[in-house]
Amino acid sequence: MKCKICGDKAIRPYLGILVCPSCRIFFKRNVKTKQTQLKCRYNKNCEINLFNRHICSYCRLKKCFSNGMKSNLLCSSLSKQKSNRIQRNQSEKFPTLNLLRSDQSTLNNDQ
């Protein structure tokens, strides 16, 4: 299976199309923060393949969109991941506090 963006080995579909891990992370990293900041130094028609995918981010992101990757699907999955991460971090911050809350002993501090 080949990545629809660069032709590298693809493992599984992501946001509706088959992409390699490199293109998946590239899209996730660049879709919102740099979409308006990217510029092509050539003719906005660069060939994106395994060997030159890192040269023009503008054309690579454009190819992601033209092949069907959707930023609105990414946002919903990112917000779910973020809320799961926040919940996990809050419970990991104070594990002893959780133990103290569940303590049912009748001993006082002096004992």
C-alpha positions in Angstrom: 0.0 0.0 0.0 1.3 3.4 -1.0 0.7 6.8 0.5 -1.5 9.0 -1.7 0.6 12.0 -1.0 4.2 11.0 -1.3 4.2 7.3 -2.4 6.0 6.0 0.7 4.8 2.9 2.5 1.3 3.5 4.0 0.2 1.6 7.1 -3.5 2.6 7.4 -6.0 5.2 6.3 -6.0 8.5 8.1 -8.8 11.1 7.7 -10.3 9.2 4.8 -7.2 8.5 2.7 -4.3 6.1 2.8 -1.2 8.0 4.0 2.3 7.2 5.5 3.1 8.2 9.1 5.2 11.1 7.8 2.4 12.7 5.8 -0.1 12.0 8.6 2.0 14.0 11.1 2.8 16.7 8.5 -0.9 17.3 8.0 -1.7 17.3 11.7 1.1 19.7 12.4 0.5 22.1 9.5 -3.2 22.1 8.8 -4.3 24.9 11.2 -1.2 26.7 12.3 0.6 27.2 9.0 -2.0 26.8 6.3 -2.1 30.6 5.6 1.6 31.1 6.3 3.0 28.6 3.8 4.3 29.8 0.4 5.7 28.0 -2.6 9.0 29.2 -3.8 8.4 27.7 -7.3 5.2 27.7 -9.4 2.7 26.2 -6.9 2.9 23.0 -8.8 5.7 21.0 -7.2 5.8 17.3 -7.6 5.5 15.7 -4.2 7.2 12.3 -3.8 9.2 10.3 -1.2 12.4 12.0 -2.0 11.3 15.6 -2.2 8.3 15.8 0.1 10.2 18.0 2.6 11.1 20.7 0.1 7.7 22.4 -0.5 5.3 22.3 2.4 2.8 24.5 0.6 2.4 22.0 -2.3 2.5 19.0 0.1 -0.4 20.5 2.1 -2.3 21.4 -1.1 -1.9 17.8 -2.2 -3.2 16.5 1.1 -6.4 18.6 0.6 -6.7 17.7 -3.1 -6.6 14.0 -2.2 -9.4 14.3 0.3 -7.9 15.0 3.8 -10.3 17.3 5.7 -9.2 19.6 8.5 -12.7 19.5 10.1 -12.3 15.8 10.8 -8.9 16.5 12.4 -10.3 19.0 14.8 -12.9 16.7 16.2 -10.4 13.9 16.7 -7.8 16.3 18.3 -10.3 17.7 20.8 -11.2 14.2 21.8 -7.5 13.3 22.3 -6.9 16.5 24.2 -9.8 16.0 26.6 -8.6 12.4 27.2 -5.1 13.6 27.8 -6.3 16.3 30.3 -8.3 13.7 32.3 -5.4 11.3 32.3 -3.0 14.0 33.5 -5.2 15.2 36.3 -5.5 11.7 37.7 -1.8 11.1 37.4 -0.8 14.4 39.1 -2.0 13.5 42.6 -2.2 9.7 42.9 -1.6 9.8 46.6 -4.5 12.3 47.1 -6.8 9.7 45.5 -5.5 7.1 47.9 -6.1 9.4 50.9 -9.7 10.1 49.8 -10.5 6.5 49.6 -8.9 5.7 53.0 -11.6 4.4 55.4 -9.5 3.8 58.4 -10.4 5.2 61.8 -6.8 6.0 62.9 -5.9 9.6 63.7 -2.7 11.3 62.9 -1.1 10.5 66.2 -1.6 6.8 65.9 
